[in-house]
């Protein structure tokens, strides 16, 4: 009996130990799994809003201003781009006919994508798309080491088209920041005579026509293009929006921890409006005169006898003409700092399986600064110069869109959001691309050509 009880007791102990060991193993596995997916990392993140600093940790404006005026800064840059231009095309932006270009397009292209580059040259990248709008298109490439055959093909392409810029960094996804900043460096050195610059990936559809419309009046794009229509002389006008149903049918883009800026809620929207205020004041006297005076001598002779309804009708037409003139004669001032595209605020990816994984050592904050998706964005000349020199005082970061967001934050440039820069591939019908500035997802050269040619025929490209 004693032996039986002893045996049962030890069996129970062994069973309990095995159960405990199982629970311990499960707990350890769960901890490892949670750590792998970043659950504990989030506990140690620093709040972005009140604590953000990023090396160089100090005010860089004095240094940036010194570099812009060819003076030696009191603190040396911490981030330099020590790569060599293998193909620099330094005469690309030299043209006796133009002191200043309207837009320069910089296409970040993978070195092997010859067909995509050809399709762009034959569509939206054609430099004489509008004969009265001076522009340039260049392609920024890296290298594939030890592939002499590929490099020979690139040199032949460069000699033929004279639009290739190539530097000796390895052309890879995680070197996109280097590619972007070497493009900045080339522009500052060889092509600073453009009012605007548009950076684009080589799988992007672009409407040059809409780019020009946008940079003319970004705060009101595309609303200012939608024609008003009169209901009658005693009722308010309503906005004709032929795309309203199409816009309603588009899928709303949502993403966890991601918020697209509402243009009208951005403080940058108000800043741009203030920048443009003086321009509108200059037109004020002319506009008031236009509003009150009859259009010609016949009207002057007969204005005394006009009925009240006729007078209101004339005022109505003159007001419409005045509004159109304000809109289409509008021009952004030379010193505007515009950094525009599709703006996001999102959180770093902390799970280690992610392609975009970021450790706390790389970036300790719970949010990124507002950033523009890197597929397509527009910079004014002032923004380009300020951001380039600020980048020399900004610690390198491997994701180009985040890096530019960090640079813009340090330069006090707030990204400007526009819905018509589509970071995804917008579903295509021939009628719903009327106001599209850019759309991602056109890696097939034939598809790009077909869409662009159809939109060009409709007057939208």
C-alpha positions in Angstrom: 0.0 0.0 0.0 2.8 2.4 0.9 4.6 1.6 -2.3 1.5 2.3 -4.3 1.0 5.7 -2.6 4.6 6.6 -3.1 4.4 5.8 -6.8 1.3 7.8 -7.3 2.8 10.8 -5.5 5.9 10.9 -7.7 3.8 10.4 -10.8 1.7 13.4 -9.8 4.8 15.5 -9.3 6.2 14.5 -12.7 2.8 15.4 -14.3 2.7 18.8 -12.5 6.3 19.6 -13.6 5.5 18.7 -17.2 2.4 21.0 -17.1 4.4 23.8 -15.7 7.1 23.3 -18.3 4.5 23.4 -21.0 3.1 26.7 -19.7 6.5 28.2 -19.4 7.3 27.3 -23.0 4.0 28.7 -24.2 4.7 32.0 -22.3 8.3 32.3 -23.6 7.0 31.6 -27.2 4.3 34.2 -26.8 6.8 36.8 -25.5 9.1 36.1 -28.4 6.2 36.4 -30.8 5.0 39.7 -29.3 8.5 41.0 -29.4 8.9 40.0 -33.0 5.7 42.0 -33.9 6.9 45.0 -32.0 4.4 45.0 -29.1 7.0 45.8 -26.5 8.8 48.3 -28.8 5.8 50.5 -28.8 6.0 50.8 -25.0 9.4 52.5 -25.3 8.5 54.9 -28.1 8.8 58.6 -27.5 5.8 60.9 -28.1 6.5 62.7 -31.4 4.6 66.0 -30.9 6.3 67.4 -27.9 9.7 65.7 -28.0 10.8 65.6 -31.7 14.5 66.3 -32.5 16.5 64.7 -35.2 20.3 65.0 -35.8 21.7 67.5 -36.3 20.0 68.5 -33.0 19.9 72.3 -33.4 18.7 75.1 -35.5 20.2 74.7 -39.0 18.7 77.8 -40.7 21.9 79.8 -40.2 24.0 77.1 -41.8 21.6 76.6 -44.7 21.6 80.3 -45.4 25.4 80.4 -45.4 25.7 77.5 -47.9 23.1 79.0 -50.1 25.2 82.2 -50.3 28.5 80.4 -50.8 29.7 81.2 -47.3 31.4 78.8 -44.9 29.0 77.6 -42.2 30.1 77.7 -38.5 29.2 73.9 -38.3 30.3 71.5 -41.0 27.6 69.3 -42.6 27.0 65.9 -41.1 25.6 64.2 -44.2 27.3 64.5 -47.6 26.7 62.7 -50.9 30.2 61.6 -51.9 29.3 59.9 -55.1 30.6 60.7 -58.6 28.4 61.5 -61.6 29.4 59.0 -64.3 27.1 60.8 -66.8 26.3 64.4 -65.8 24.7 66.0 -68.8 25.8 69.4 -67.4 24.5 71.3 -70.4 21.0 69.9 -70.2 19.5 73.0 -68.7 21.5 75.5 -70.7 19.4 77.0 -73.4 19.9 80.5 -74.8 16.2 80.8 -75.6 15.1 80.4 -71.9 16.6 82.0 -68.8 14.1 80.0 -66.6 12.2 76.8 -67.2 8.7 76.2 -66.0 9.1 72.6 -64.8 11.9 70.1 -64.8 10.8 66.5 -64.5 13.2 64.1 -62.7 12.4 60.5 -63.2 13.9 58.1 -60.7 14.4 55.1 -62.9 15.9 51.6 -62.3 18.9 51.2 -64.6 17.5 48.2 -66.5 14.1 49.9 -67.3 14.9 50.9 -70.9 11.4 50.4 -72.2 9.8 52.4 -69.4 12.1 55.4 -70.1 11.3 55.2 -73.9 7.5 55.2 -73.1 7.9 58.3 -70.9 9.9 60.1 -73.7 7.1 59.3 -76.1 4.3 60.4 -73.8 4.3 62.8 -70.8 8.1 63.3 -70.8 8.2 64.8 -74.3 9.9 68.1 -73.7 8.0 70.0 -76.3 4.6 68.9 -75.1 3.6 72.6 -74.9 5.6 74.8 -77.2 5.2 77.9 -75.0 6.1 76.1 -71.7 9.8 75.5 -71.4 10.6 72.2 -69.6 13.2 69.5 -69.3 13.0 65.7 -68.5 15.9 63.8 -67.1 16.3 60.2 -65.8 18.3 59.5 -62.6 20.1 56.2 -62.5 22.6 54.3 -60.3 24.8 51.4 -61.4 24.8 47.6 -61.3 28.5 46.8 -60.5 30.3 44.3 -62.7 27.5 44.4 -65.4 29.5 45.9 -68.3 27.0 44.9 -70.9 24.2 46.8 -69.1 26.4 49.9 -68.6 27.3 49.9 -72.3 23.6 50.0 -73.2 23.1 52.9 -70.8 25.9 54.9 -72.4 24.4 54.3 -75.8 21.0 55.4 -74.5 22.6 58.5 -72.9 24.4 59.5 -76.1 21.2 59.1 -78.2 18.7 60.9 -76.0 21.0 63.2 -73.8 18.6 62.9 -70.8 20.4 60.4 -68.6 22.0 61.4 -65.3 24.0 58.5 -63.6 26.0 58.4 -60.4 28.1 55.5 -59.0 25.9 54.3 -56.2 24.3 50.8 -56.4 20.9 51.0 -57.9 18.6 49.2 -55.3 15.5 49.8 -53.3 17.2 50.8 -50.1 19.4 53.3 -52.0 16.4 55.4 -53.1 17.4 58.1 -50.7 20.8 58.3 -52.3 19.2 58.4 -55.8 16.9 61.2 -54.7 19.5 63.3 -53.1 22.0 62.9 -55.9 19.2 64.2 -58.2 18.9 67.1 -55.8 22.6 67.7 -56.0 22.6 67.6 -59.8 19.7 70.1 -59.9 21.3 72.5 -57.5 24.6 72.3 -59.4 23.5 72.2 -63.1 19.7 73.0 -63.3 18.7 75.6 -60.7 17.0 77.7 -63.4 13.5 76.2 -63.1 10.6 77.5 -61.1 9.3 74.0 -60.3 10.6 70.5 -60.1 8.6 67.3 -60.3 10.1 64.0 -59.0 8.5 60.9 -60.5 9.1 57.1 -60.4 9.3 55.4 -63.8 6.0 53.6 -63.3 3.9 56.7 -62.9 1.3 58.2 -65.3 1.6 62.0 -65.4 -0.7 64.6 -66.9 1.6 67.5 -67.8 -1.4 69.7 -68.5 -2.7 69.1 -64.9 0.8 69.7 -63.4 0.8 73.1 -65.0 -2.7 73.8 -63.8 -1.8 72.7 -60.3 1.3 74.8 -59.9 -0.6 77.8 -61.2 -3.1 77.7 -58.3 -2.5 74.8 -55.9 -4.8 75.9 -53.1 -7.8 75.8 -55.4 -6.9 72.9 -57.6 -9.0 71.4 -59.2 -12.0 73.4 -58.1 -11.0 76.5 -60.0 -11.2 74.5 -63.3 -14.9 73.6 -62.8 -17.1 76.0 -64.7 -19.8 77.9 -62.8 -23.3 77.8 -64.4 -26.1 80.3 -63.9 -29.4 79.0 -62.6 -31.1 82.4 -63.1 -30.3 86.0 -62.4 -31.8 85.9 -58.9 -30.3 82.6 -57.6 -26.9 81.7 -56.5 -24.6 79.9 -58.9 -23.8 76.3 -58.2 -20.6 74.5 -59.2 -20.9 72.2 -62.2 -19.0 69.1 -61.4 -19.2 66.5 -64.1 -16.9 64.2 -62.2 -19.0 64.2 -59.0 -20.5 60.7 -59.5 -17.2 59.4 -60.7 -15.5 60.7 -57.5 -18.2 59.1 -55.4 -17.6 55.8 -57.0 -13.9 55.8 -56.2 -12.9 53.6 -53.3 -11.9 55.5 -50.2 -8.3 54.7 -49.4 -7.8 53.8 -45.8 -4.8 52.4 -44.0 -4.2 51.5 -40.3 -2.3 54.2 -38.5 -2.3 56.4 -41.6 -4.2 59.6 -42.1 -4.2 61.6 -45.3 -4.2 65.3 -44.7 -7.4 67.3 -45.5 -6.1 70.1 -47.7 -8.3 72.8 -46.2 -7.3 71.9 -42.7 -3.6 72.1 -43.3 -1.9 75.1 -41.8 0.3 75.2 -44.9 -2.9 75.9 -46.8 -3.3 79.1 -44.8 0.3 79.9 -45.2 0.1 79.6 -49.0 -3.0 81.8 -48.9 -1.1 84.5 -46.9 1.8 84.3 -49.3 -0.5 84.9 -52.2 -2.5 87.7 -50.5 -0.4 90.6 -51.8 -0.7 89.3 -55.4 -4.5 89.6 -55.1 -4.3 93.0 -53.6 -2.5 94.3 -56.7 -5.4 93.3 -58.8 -8.0 94.8 -56.5 -8.3 98.3 -58.0 -8.5 96.8 -61.5 -11.1 94.3 -60.4 -13.4 97.0 -58.8 -13.2 99.1 -62.0 -14.0 96.0 -64.1 -17.0 95.3 -61.8 -18.5 98.8 -62.1 -17.8 100.0 -65.6 -19.8 99.0 -68.7 -17.9 97.0 -71.3 -17.9 99.4 -74.2 -19.0 102.9 -75.4 -22.4 101.5 -76.5 -23.0 100.4 -73.0 -22.0 103.8 -71.6 -24.4 105.6 -73.9 -27.3 103.3 -73.0 -26.5 102.5 -69.3 -28.8 105.3 -68.1 -31.8 103.5 -69.6 -31.0 100.0 -68.4 -33.6 98.3 -66.4 -32.6 96.9 -63.0 -32.7 93.3 -64.3 -30.4 94.2 -67.2 -28.0 96.0 -64.9 -27.8 93.0 -62.6 -27.2 90.7 -65.5 -24.3 92.8 -66.7 -22.8 93.0 -63.2 -23.3 89.2 -63.0 -21.3 88.6 -66.2 -18.6 91.1 -65.2 -18.2 89.4 -61.9 -17.8 86.0 -63.6 -15.2 87.5 -66.0 -13.4 89.1 -63.1 -13.3 85.8 -61.2 -12.0 83.9 -64.2 -9.3 86.6 -64.8 -8.2 86.4 -61.2 -7.9 82.6 -61.5 -6.2 82.2 -64.8 -3.9 85.2 -64.5 -2.8 84.0 -61.2 0.9 83.2 -60.6 2.7 82.0 -57.5 5.4 84.3 -56.2 9.0 83.5 -56.8 9.8 82.9 -53.2 7.0 80.4 -52.5 8.2 77.2 -50.7 5.9 74.5 -52.1 6.4 70.8 -51.4 3.3 69.1 -52.7 1.9 65.7 -53.2 -0.1 63.1 -51.4 0.6 63.7 -47.7 0.6 61.0 -44.9 1.0 60.9 -41.2 1.7 57.4 -40.1 3.6 55.3 -37.5 6.8 53.4 -37.9 6.6 49.7 -38.6 7.9 47.9 -35.6 7.3 44.2 -36.6 10.5 42.7 -37.8 8.9 40.8 -40.7 8.1 44.1 -42.4 9.9 45.4 -45.4 9.7 48.8 -43.7 10.9 47.7 -40.2 12.5 50.4 -38.1 14.2 49.9 -34.8 14.1 52.4 -31.9 17.7 53.1 -32.4 17.0 54.3 -36.0 13.9 56.3 -35.0 12.5 56.5 -31.5 9.2 58.4 -32.0 5.7 57.0 -32.3 4.9 59.0 -35.4 6.7 60.1 -38.6 6.7 63.8 -39.4 4.2 64.5 -42.2 5.7 63.2 -45.5 4.8 63.1 -49.2 4.6 59.7 -50.9 7.8 59.4 -53.0 6.2 58.2 -56.2 5.4 61.7 -57.4 5.8 65.2 -55.8 6.4 68.8 -56.8 8.9 71.3 -55.3 9.3 74.9 -56.0 12.8 76.2 -56.6 13.0 77.8 -53.1 11.9 74.5 -51.5 14.4 72.5 -53.5 17.3 74.7 -52.5 16.3 74.9 -48.8 15.7 71.2 -48.6 18.9 70.2 -50.3 21.1 72.3 -48.0 19.0 71.2 -44.9 19.5 67.6 -45.9 23.3 68.1 -45.4 22.4 68.6 -41.7 19.9 65.7 -41.5 21.0 62.2 -40.5 20.7 59.8 -43.4 17.5 57.7 -43.5 17.0 54.7 -45.8 13.5 55.5 -46.9 13.4 58.5 -49.3 9.9 59.7 -48.5 10.5 59.6 -44.8 13.9 61.3 -45.2 12.4 64.2 -47.2 9.7 64.4 -44.5 12.4 64.8 -41.8 14.3 67.3 -44.0 11.1 69.4 -44.6 10.4 69.3 -40.8 13.8 70.7 -40.1 13.5 73.3 -42.8 10.1 74.4 -41.5 8.4 73.5 -44.8 5.0 71.9 -44.3 4.0 69.4 -47.1 1.0 70.5 -49.1 -1.6 67.8 -49.7 -3.5 67.2 -53.0 -5.8 64.3 -53.6 -4.9 64.2 -57.3 -1.5 62.7 -56.7 -2.6 59.1 -56.5 -0.1 56.9 -54.6 -2.1 53.8 -55.7 -3.3 52.9 -59.2 -6.5 54.9 -59.8 -9.1 52.7 -61.6 -9.1 53.9 -65.1 -11.9 55.0 -67.3 -11.5 57.5 -70.1 -13.6 60.0 -68.2 -12.3 59.8 -64.6 -8.7 61.0 -65.2 -9.8 64.6 -66.1 -8.0 66.1 -63.0 -5.5 63.4 -62.2 -2.0 64.8 -61.8 -0.3 61.5 -61.4 -1.2 57.8 -60.8 1.0 55.0 -59.7 1.0 51.5 -61.2 2.0 52.0 -64.9 5.0 49.7 -65.1 3.7 48.3 -68.4 5.0 50.8 -71.1 2.2 49.9 -73.5 -0.5 50.6 -70.9 1.1 53.9 -70.1 1.2 54.9 -73.8 -2.4 53.8 -74.3 -3.8 55.7 -71.3 -1.7 58.9 -72.0 -2.7 59.0 -75.7 -6.4 58.6 -74.9 -6.2 61.3 -72.2 -4.3 63.6 -74.6 -7.1 63.1 -77.2 -9.6 64.2 -74.6 -7.6 67.2 -73.7 -6.6 66.0 -70.2 -2.9 65.2 -70.6 
